[in-house]
């Protein structure tokens, strides 16, 4: 990905997902739904045409930042989101302690 490309993540609540676009073209999404203060994250995908550029990481970071800003906890059913959380312990507090073992996360956020 060149430094001149414009990457943007937007919440598309009417479609139940966050979308990541490069130069105005949607190349990935993270589906979600919110209920009772919990954001459930079942699926994330990025187009194979742009794979390996870190766009999935950018997308998940933005989704989790939005959850934090909205005061929501998260249920990371998506394996990519779980992997992100394992690699970014500072965001593990978004998963309630009682839910962490179910997702392979430590009981206490680091």
Steps between C-alpha positions, in 0.01 A plus 500: 500500500650832400509797734279693259205262534214622717383240752176565685290299745134587534214359705214392274234424766222449246705207363616386845867537423806717493655542156857575405565668170811584302470800270121488537463129416371270775752218542394348831246488777441395859143400578352578841187543700445676831266381772490595869836679496682219319640513146509152350763458227426186296694556177775709341627479146734686269516452125777260392608770254627712791597223743826533690493880519383528860153621409330239718698627796404860423135395471489307828686776686235749384213268596641448849567873539135565413384241753717664766375849413139377523563326834427154359660168583572261213446134423777409250349196324704587189836320510679802350367726776608245764847486346517880503406505869764239580760722330368824658450431872408863572168439323416176682313696765223545242412133556325444831708288741232227512508476118880493456556125557244421228715694253841380620587828669653537847262568788674828577577747224865589479 
